[in-house]
Amino acid sequence: MADTSEGYQLHSENKGGRQKGKKLLSNNFAQLMVFFNGLILTLTAYFTLSVFVNDIVDESLARMPAEAQNYISDRFSDLQQSLYASGVLISVANDEHRTNYADVIITSPVKVHEFTQLILIAKDSGEWRGHELFKKADMGLDTSSEKFIQHVVTRVPSSYDQAYLVVDFKDVTSYESRNGNMQRPIALVRPLPTGPGKVGGYLVGLIDIESLLFGWLENQNALVNLNVQYQDNFVSFPLYQYMSAAAKEAAVSVYGSEQFQVLLGSTPVFVSL
C-alpha cells in the first residue's frame, strides 16, 4: 500500500494557507470599511459645518449695515453732546470769572476723551487766539496759528447755534492712521454766544474717526472696507477710508454697495461698506 502521508501533509498545508489568506482578506476588508466610514463621516461633518459657518457669516453680513449705522450714529452723537456740555461748562466758568478752562473741562464728567484735541478760540486783547484745553494726540495741525484760527472763525457762521463740521483744513488734507488707513483731520465747532448775534468764542473739537470707531472696527472680521465722506456743493471730501488687512495685502480698493447717512454735528455724512 502506497504511503500517502506526504500527500496528506501537503494538502493540509495548502488548506491552512487558504484559510490564512481568507483571514487576511477579511481583516483588510474590515480596515477598508472603517476607513471609508470614517471618510464619509468626516466629509459629512465638514460640509455640514461649512453650511453652518456660511449661514453665520451671511447673517453677520446682513446685520452689519444696521449695526454699523447705529454704532457710528451713536458715536457721532456722543461727540456733539460732549461739545455742547463743554461749552456750557466754559460759559458757567466765564460767568464766575474763572479762566482755568482746561482744569474745568478735564475735571468734569464730560467725555472730552472722545475728541483727539479740544481748543477754545477766544478774544485776547481784541485778537482771536487759541487755547488748548485737552490733547490726546497730534493730528499735524498747528491749532495756535493765525491761519488755523482765522479759518475756523471765518468758516463757521456766528449765528450758528449747533455744532458745525469743518473738513477743509489746507495745511493737512490727509494723514495715515495708526493702522495704515487714510483719514482727514476734521473738527466740530460750536460757537459760544454771549448775546443775540454775538459770539464770545468758538469751541473746536478735532476728531480722529478711526480712534472713535476702533472698538467696533476691531471686532468686524467680515468687514472689507468702510468709507466715510462729506459732500459739499457736489464736491466730495473723503474723511476716512478703512481697508481690512486682506484687502491691503491684495492691494485692491473696494467700495461697498451698502450706503447710509448719519449726522456728524448737524451735518450729514455718508458711509459705505
Beta strands, then each sheet from edge to edge (+ up, - down):
strand 1: 117-124
strand 2: 127-135
strand 3: 164-166
strand 4: 175-176
strand 5: 182-183
strand 6: 186-195
strand 7: 198-207
strand 8: 225-232
strand 9: 235-243
strand 10: 259-264
strand 11: 267-272
sheet 1: 2+ 1- 7+ 6- 3+
sheet 2: 4+ 5- 9+ 8- 11+ 10-
end
